[in-house]
């Protein structure tokens, strides 16, 4: 999910103290600058709206919002939100699969359902140098669903899914990643009292896989049964969560991004 928001000029009362961006919201409301903030995650968009930040552009996929009312155009001061079923678009209705994006982050890929036109556009994007990082999809069913959907984009008889062991070049882009650990979302970790496997025994093992082109360039990196991005997004909400997950998550993320941008 991508949201671009502009900052309101009038002071706004902000009561939440848990979200790490609250201080930025408060500063934005009081300073009245014309800066922009890019918010990745429905929970951050919710906090921004609650804090009085004016939302100007939103791109969201159906089923991704934690608050369904965020999809209501009238609930965001009349600013347009376009979902078009499972299609991802910006506020002007333009597809979010074109070639101007160097890499795409897919979370909860186990709920993906690509239309025929999206399959063709994603295939074109990947074969022309694009890159997908998929994470935060848990359990056997989600793993099979994502494999089926990405298999429509990159058929397995030509682009098979391969294992990405620690000696693969992607894990040595900058930081030597010896193991991709299992990381739970902040919500699951908190509510379960420190649990990590979000689907119990059905998600106990982390699978690190990829899909490469004919020249060996990875087009897709898939980390199944681990929520790597949440340790970037929620790092400041709890020191224990940060120390437990974020350093390893940043090592994994830095290596993936550097690989994607240099291959």
LUMVOLO-277552 format. One line per 5 residues: number of its first residue (from 0); their letters; for each residue x, y, z of C-alpha. Coordinates in pm, 1 decimal, padded with zeros to 6 digits. Layout:
REM residues N
NUM> A> X,Y,Z; ...
This chain:
REM residues 263
0> XXXXX> 00000.0,00000.0,00000.0; 00124.1,00346.3,-00085.1; -00017.0,00667.2,00044.9; 00105.4,01019.1,-00024.7; -00023.0,01273.6,00222.6
5> XXXXX> 00017.8,01645.0,00264.4; 00029.5,01819.4,00599.9; -00244.4,02042.8,00735.5; -00169.0,02393.0,00853.1; -00403.4,02417.0,01152.2
10> XXXXX> -00294.2,02273.3,01493.5; -00443.4,01936.1,01573.9; -00476.8,01755.9,01905.7; -00294.9,01423.9,01903.8; -00336.5,01184.4,02192.7
15> XXXXX> -00177.3,00857.8,02078.3; 00169.7,00797.8,02220.0; 00242.5,00454.2,02081.7; 00293.5,00523.5,01712.4; 00645.9,00640.6,01626.3
20> XXXXX> 00511.1,00886.2,01369.7; 00290.7,01073.2,01614.6; 00563.9,01328.3,01681.2; 00591.6,01389.2,01306.8; 00215.1,01427.1,01281.1
25> XXXXX> 00216.8,01679.4,01564.1; 00502.6,01870.5,01406.6; 00329.2,01869.0,01069.7; 00003.9,02000.1,01215.3; 00175.1,02280.0,01405.8
30> XXXXX> 00438.8,02380.9,01152.2; 00209.3,02406.4,00852.0; 00479.3,02311.4,00602.0; 00412.2,02191.0,00250.6; 00611.0,01870.9,00294.3
35> XXXXX> 00490.6,01525.9,00196.8; 00493.8,01200.4,00392.0; 00479.5,00855.5,00232.8; 00294.3,00610.2,00457.5; 00332.6,00235.6,00401.0
40> XXXXX> 00059.4,00048.5,00583.0; -00309.7,00095.8,00662.2; -00228.5,00127.9,01032.7; -00011.0,00432.9,00961.8; -00275.9,00584.5,00738.9
45> XXXXX> -00527.7,00534.8,01018.9; -00300.3,00713.4,01264.4; -00243.4,00995.5,01017.1; -00614.8,01049.2,00967.0; -00677.9,01036.4,01340.8
50> XXXXX> -00400.9,01294.0,01387.7; -00561.4,01533.4,01141.1; -00322.7,01489.6,00850.6; -00487.5,01561.5,00517.3; -00470.8,01270.5,00275.4
55> XXXXX> -00439.3,01374.2,-00087.8; -00357.3,01054.4,-00279.7; -00410.5,00690.7,-00189.4; -00331.9,00365.8,-00365.0; -00464.5,00050.6,-00203.8
60> XXXXX> -00558.6,-00305.9,-00293.6; -00890.0,-00453.1,-00184.9; -00858.9,-00652.1,00134.1; -00544.5,-00469.1,00244.5; -00708.4,-00207.1,00462.9
65> XXXXX> -00737.9,-00273.6,00834.3; -01015.6,-00012.6,00850.0; -01276.7,-00066.7,00574.7; -01395.6,00291.6,00606.3; -01065.3,00404.9,00455.5
70> XXXXX> -01206.0,00292.9,00121.5; -01493.5,00538.3,00151.4; -01416.5,00844.5,-00056.2; -01641.8,01056.6,00163.0; -01446.2,00952.5,00470.4
75> XXXXX> -01129.1,01127.0,00355.8; -01241.2,01482.9,00286.9; -01357.1,01393.8,-00063.3; -01020.6,01267.9,-00184.9; -01051.9,00987.8,-00437.3
80> XXXXX> -00962.7,00629.9,-00354.5; -00982.1,00381.3,-00640.2; -00965.4,00006.8,-00582.4; -01151.2,-00139.9,-00882.2; -01186.2,-00488.8,-00737.6
85> XXXXX> -00842.2,-00645.1,-00707.6; -00679.2,-00388.0,-00933.3; -00427.8,-00147.8,-00777.2; -00453.1,00211.2,-00900.0; -00355.3,00560.0,-00793.2
90> XXXXX> -00604.5,00835.4,-00722.0; -00628.1,00911.9,-01094.2; -00712.0,00553.7,-01186.7; -00369.9,00470.8,-01335.5; -00241.4,00118.5,-01289.8
95> XXXXX> 00031.0,00066.0,-01030.0; 00199.9,-00209.8,-01231.2; 00383.8,-00001.1,-01493.6; 00753.4,00009.2,-01555.3; 00839.9,00324.6,-01363.5
100> XXXXX> 00863.6,00128.1,-01037.1; 01207.8,-00036.2,-00993.6; 01075.2,-00287.9,-00742.5; 00744.0,-00397.4,-00593.9; 00677.5,-00516.1,-00238.1
105> XXXXX> 00403.0,-00777.7,-00208.2; 00263.5,-00849.2,00135.9; 00007.2,-01122.5,00200.4; 00065.3,-01268.9,-00144.2; -00143.5,-01566.4,-00038.1
110> XXXXX> -00453.8,-01358.9,-00107.9; -00340.5,-01249.8,-00456.4; -00569.9,-01296.0,-00755.9; -00418.3,-01157.7,-01076.5; -00641.2,-01076.8,-01371.4
115> XXXXX> -00524.7,-01168.3,-01722.4; -00422.1,-00811.3,-01802.7; -00229.2,-00784.2,-01475.8; -00048.5,-01109.9,-01552.3; 00068.8,-00974.1,-01886.6
120> XXXXX> 00175.6,-00639.7,-01746.1; 00361.5,-00795.6,-01452.1; 00541.1,-01035.7,-01686.6; 00645.8,-00745.7,-01907.4; 00758.9,-00550.0,-01602.3
125> XXXXX> 00972.3,-00834.6,-01464.9; 01129.9,-00932.4,-01795.2; 01228.2,-00571.1,-01858.7; 01420.8,-00548.2,-01533.0; 01154.1,-00519.0,-01265.7
130> XXXXX> 01168.4,-00692.9,-00930.7; 00921.0,-00829.9,-00674.8; 00987.2,-00899.1,-00307.7; 00708.1,-01105.5,-00150.1; 00681.9,-01163.0,00223.4
135> XXXXX> 00428.0,-01195.4,00505.2; 00223.3,-01483.7,00369.2; 00181.6,-01772.7,00606.2; 00094.7,-02140.5,00595.6; 00057.0,-02406.3,00328.8
140> XXXXX> -00254.0,-02264.7,00167.6; -00110.8,-01914.5,00125.7; 00215.1,-02055.4,-00005.2; 00037.2,-02259.9,-00268.9; -00185.8,-01967.9,-00367.7
145> XXXXX> 00106.9,-01729.2,-00419.3; 00303.2,-01993.1,-00611.2; 00002.8,-02044.9,-00838.7; -00046.7,-01672.5,-00902.3; 00319.0,-01586.9,-00963.9
150> XXXXX> 00331.1,-01899.5,-01180.9; 00076.6,-01738.9,-01411.5; 00310.7,-01442.8,-01448.8; 00628.4,-01649.6,-01482.0; 00536.5,-02004.9,-01591.8
155> XXXXX> 00729.7,-02265.3,-01397.5; 00836.0,-02466.2,-01702.1; 01046.9,-02169.0,-01810.6; 01098.6,-01981.8,-01484.6; 01105.6,-02238.2,-01203.3
160> XXXXX> 01094.7,-02143.8,-00836.5; 01437.4,-02205.9,-00684.5; 01579.7,-02213.2,-00333.1; 01796.0,-01918.9,-00225.1; 02060.3,-02060.8,00012.1
165> XXXXX> 02295.3,-01840.0,00217.8; 02565.1,-01856.2,-00051.4; 02340.7,-01697.1,-00315.2; 02472.8,-01355.2,-00429.2; 02156.6,-01177.2,-00312.5
170> XXXXX> 02258.6,-01242.6,00048.5; 02599.7,-01084.4,-00003.2; 02496.5,-00759.4,-00170.0; 02630.5,-00565.5,00129.3; 02566.9,-00760.4,00450.1
175> XXXXX> 02637.4,-01131.8,00480.6; 02299.8,-01282.9,00570.0; 02370.5,-01631.8,00700.3; 02007.2,-01712.3,00773.0; 01672.9,-01548.9,00700.2
180> XXXXX> 01495.0,-01564.4,01035.4; 01128.2,-01601.0,01110.8; 00968.7,-01274.1,01218.0; 00613.8,-01223.4,01336.0; 00409.2,-00912.0,01279.1
185> XXXXX> 00409.7,-00667.8,01567.1; 00042.4,-00736.0,01635.7; 00083.9,-01114.7,01647.6; 00401.7,-01094.2,01855.6; 00230.1,-00865.2,02106.6
190> XXXXX> -00100.5,-01047.8,02130.9; 00055.7,-01394.3,02150.3; 00302.3,-01300.5,02422.2; 00608.6,-01331.6,02200.7; 00495.5,-01593.2,01949.1
195> XXXXX> 00659.8,-01602.2,01607.5; 00490.1,-01862.8,01387.2; 00159.6,-01701.1,01291.6; -00000.3,-02027.5,01171.6; 00146.2,-02254.7,01436.8
200> XXXXX> 00293.1,-02579.5,01308.0; 00171.2,-02500.0,00955.0; 00413.3,-02207.1,00930.7; 00698.6,-02323.4,01151.4; 00958.0,-02332.1,00870.4
205> XXXXX> 01072.4,-02028.2,00674.0; 01103.2,-02086.8,00299.2; 01339.0,-01856.5,00108.4; 01291.4,-01889.3,-00265.1; 01319.2,-01695.3,-00586.5
210> XXXXX> 01258.3,-01688.5,-00959.8; 01534.8,-01594.8,-01203.9; 01541.0,-01506.9,-01572.5; 01739.2,-01694.5,-01838.4; 02055.4,-01508.5,-01736.6
215> XXXXX> 02026.6,-01590.9,-01368.4; 01903.1,-01246.7,-01258.2; 01652.2,-01278.8,-00978.7; 01318.2,-01125.2,-01069.7; 01133.3,-01241.6,-00758.7
220> XXXXX> 01245.2,-01306.3,-00401.5; 00988.5,-01481.3,-00181.4; 01016.5,-01523.3,00193.9; 00731.7,-01747.3,00308.4; 00630.5,-01774.4,00677.3
225> XXXXX> 00806.0,-01458.0,00789.8; 00697.3,-01092.6,00806.2; 01020.0,-00912.2,00720.3; 00858.7,-00573.2,00636.1; 00684.3,-00534.1,00972.2
230> XXXXX> 01020.2,-00509.9,01145.9; 01090.7,-00205.6,00927.4; 00747.1,-00050.0,00972.7; 00695.3,-00102.6,01347.3; 01050.2,-00089.8,01481.3
235> XXXXX> 00995.0,00204.0,01718.2; 00676.7,00083.6,01882.8; 00844.3,-00149.0,02128.0; 01217.0,-00169.3,02213.4; 01200.6,-00544.6,02263.7
240> XXXXX> 01043.8,-00594.6,01921.5; 01311.3,-00372.5,01768.9; 01605.7,-00555.9,01923.2; 01450.7,-00896.1,01853.9; 01368.7,-00845.7,01486.0
245> XXXXX> 01469.1,-00518.4,01322.3; 01849.2,-00557.4,01283.5; 01806.7,-00884.7,01094.1; 01513.6,-00745.6,00895.7; 01718.9,-00448.6,00780.4
250> XXXXX> 02006.9,-00675.0,00678.4; 01770.2,-00883.6,00465.9; 01598.0,-00578.2,00321.4; 01918.1,-00390.3,00238.2; 02060.9,-00690.7,00054.4
255> XXXXX> 01738.6,-00741.1,-00144.2; 01703.7,-00374.5,-00240.8; 02068.4,-00340.6,-00341.5; 02044.7,-00657.3,-00549.4; 01725.2,-00535.4,-00718.2
260> XXX> 01876.5,-00196.2,-00798.4; 02204.0,-00332.5,-00936.9; 02085.9,-00631.1,-01142.8
